[in-house]
Amino acid sequence: MPLLMMGVLALGTYWLVRNTPTLSGPQVALQAGHEVDYFMRKFTVKNFDESGKLKSEIYGTEARHFPDTDILEIDQARIRSITPDGQVTTATAIRAYTNGDGSEVQLTGNARVIREASKDAAGRENPRLEFRGEFLHAFLNEERVTSHKPVLLIRGNDQFTGDNFSYNNLDQVALLKGRVRGVLMPKSPPRPLP
C-alpha cells in the first residue's frame, strides 16, 4: 500500500509539472518593418515656448511616420521657425524628412530656406538670406545648413552658386565649393542731406 501511494503521488506530481505554465525566457523583440504607423493629411503642427510664444510650425499636405527609423516624411512641406528675438526663417520643399526629435530636416525637390531681413541687437541690418537647391540638409539645433548638390545663395541683391555648400548661422559663414560663381551688386551711395 505505501508503494502504491508513492506511485500515485509521483504520477500526480508528474501531471502537475506538465500542466503548469512555465516562465518564459527573455522575449525576442519584434522587429518593426518599414511600414507607416500613422499618417496626417492637410495638417499643421505648432510648437510654443514656455511663455506661450510661437517657436515653429510645420505645414504639409500629407505626412507619414516610420517607426523603425523614427522618420517623419512630409509632402509639400513648409516649416517656419521664429527665434526668441523674432527672426523668421521659412523652409519649403516638395518633400521633407525629419528625425524623431526634429533636430534635423532634409529638404528635397525645389528646396528653399529663407531668413527674412532683420536687425541684430546692435542695430545692424541683416539682409534677406535665401538658399535654393534640389537638396538641403538643415541641422536646427546647430543652426547649420549643408548640401552635397549645387546651391544658389542669395544675400540681399548678391547671388552666389556652388557645387556643394555649408552655412553656419552662428558664425554667419557660408562655404561654397566646386565651381563657384558670384555676382556682387554695388551698394547705392547714401544720399547727401540737403
C-alpha positions in Angstrom: 0.0 0.0 0.0 2.7 2.6 0.8 4.4 1.7 -2.5 1.1 2.3 -4.4 0.6 5.6 -2.6 4.1 6.8 -3.6 3.4 5.8 -7.2 0.1 7.8 -7.3 1.9 10.8 -5.8 4.7 10.5 -8.3 2.1 10.4 -11.2 0.2 13.4 -9.7 3.4 15.4 -9.4 4.4 14.5 -13.0 0.9 15.6 -14.3 1.1 18.8 -12.3 4.6 19.7 -13.6 3.5 19.1 -17.2 0.3 21.2 -16.9 1.8 24.1 -15.0 2.7 27.2 -17.2 6.4 27.8 -17.5 8.1 31.1 -17.0 9.3 32.0 -20.4 12.8 33.3 -21.1 13.5 36.8 -22.4 11.1 37.7 -25.1 12.5 38.4 -28.5 11.5 41.9 -29.5 9.6 42.1 -32.7 11.4 44.0 -35.4 9.3 46.9 -36.7 9.2 46.8 -40.5 9.5 49.9 -42.7 5.8 50.5 -42.6 3.7 53.5 -41.8 2.3 53.5 -38.2 0.4 56.8 -38.6 -0.2 59.5 -41.1 -1.7 63.0 -41.3 -3.3 64.9 -44.1 -3.6 68.7 -44.6 -2.1 69.3 -41.2 -0.4 72.0 -39.1 1.8 71.3 -36.1 2.8 74.3 -33.9 5.4 74.4 -31.1 5.4 77.1 -28.4 8.0 78.1 -25.8 7.4 78.3 -22.1 5.9 81.8 -22.3 3.4 80.8 -25.0 5.2 82.4 -28.0 5.2 80.5 -31.2 8.6 78.8 -31.9 7.8 76.8 -35.0 5.1 75.5 -37.2 5.0 72.8 -39.8 2.5 72.6 -42.7 2.1 69.7 -45.1 -0.4 68.1 -47.4 0.5 64.6 -46.1 2.9 63.1 -43.5 3.9 59.5 -42.8 5.7 58.2 -39.8 8.0 55.2 -40.0 8.6 53.7 -36.5 11.7 51.6 -37.5 13.7 54.7 -38.4 11.6 57.3 -36.4 11.5 59.4 -39.6 8.5 61.7 -40.5 8.2 62.1 -44.2 6.2 65.3 -45.2 4.8 66.1 -48.7 4.6 69.8 -49.8 6.4 70.8 -46.6 6.5 74.3 -45.2 8.4 74.8 -42.0 8.5 78.2 -40.3 10.8 78.9 -37.3 10.8 82.0 -35.1 13.7 82.8 -32.8 13.2 84.4 -29.4 14.3 87.8 -30.9 11.7 87.5 -33.6 13.8 86.4 -36.6 11.7 84.4 -39.1 13.1 81.5 -41.2 10.9 79.6 -43.6 11.9 76.3 -45.3 9.8 74.8 -48.2 10.3 71.7 -50.3 8.3 69.1 -52.3 9.3 66.6 -49.6 10.9 66.8 -46.2 12.3 64.2 -43.9 12.7 64.9 -40.2 14.0 62.8 -37.4 12.1 62.0 -34.2 13.3 65.0 -32.1 13.0 67.4 -35.0 16.7 68.4 -34.8 17.4 67.5 -38.5 15.4 68.2 -41.6 16.3 67.0 -45.1 14.5 69.0 -47.8 14.3 67.5 -51.3 12.8 68.8 -54.6 12.8 72.6 -55.1 14.1 73.2 -51.6 14.3 76.7 -50.2 15.4 78.2 -46.9 14.6 81.9 -46.5 15.7 84.0 -43.5 13.9 87.3 -43.6 15.8 90.6 -43.2 16.2 91.7 -39.6 18.3 93.8 -37.3 20.6 92.4 -34.7 21.0 93.5 -31.1 23.5 96.2 -32.1 21.1 97.7 -34.7 22.9 96.4 -37.7 20.7 95.3 -40.6 20.9 91.6 -41.7 19.8 91.4 -45.3 17.4 88.7 -46.5 19.2 85.4 -47.0 17.9 82.6 -49.2 19.3 79.2 -50.2 17.9 77.3 -53.2 18.7 73.8 -54.4 17.3 70.3 -55.0 18.6 69.1 -51.6 19.2 71.0 -48.4 20.1 69.4 -45.0 19.2 71.6 -42.0 20.6 70.9 -38.5 18.2 73.1 -36.5 19.9 72.9 -33.0 23.3 73.8 -34.5 21.8 76.4 -36.9 23.6 74.9 -39.9 22.5 74.1 -43.5 24.5 71.8 -45.8 24.2 70.3 -49.3 26.2 68.0 -51.4 24.3 69.2 -54.5 24.5 72.6 -56.3 23.0 75.5 -54.4 22.1 79.1 -55.2 22.7 81.5 -52.3 21.0 85.0 -52.4 22.0 87.6 -49.8 20.3 90.9 -50.3 21.0 91.6 -54.0 24.1 89.5 -54.2 24.0 85.9 -55.7 26.4 83.0 -55.4 26.3 79.5 -56.8 28.4 76.4 -55.9 28.6 72.7 -56.4 28.2 72.0 -52.7 27.6 74.2 -49.8 27.6 74.6 -46.0 26.3 77.5 -43.9 26.7 78.2 -40.2 24.3 80.8 -38.9 26.1 81.2 -35.6 29.3 82.2 -37.3 27.4 83.8 -40.3 29.8 81.9 -42.6 28.8 80.3 -45.9 31.3 77.9 -47.6 30.8 77.1 -51.3 32.9 74.5 -53.1 33.4 73.3 -56.6 32.6 75.7 -59.4 31.7 78.8 -57.5 30.4 81.9 -59.2 29.2 85.1 -57.6 27.5 88.4 -58.6 28.1 91.3 -56.2 25.8 94.2 -56.7 27.1 97.7 -55.8 25.5 99.4 -52.9 23.9 102.7 -53.6 25.8 105.6 -52.0 24.0 107.3 -49.2 22.0 110.4 -50.3 23.5 113.7 -49.2 21.5 115.7 -46.7 20.0 118.9 -48.1 
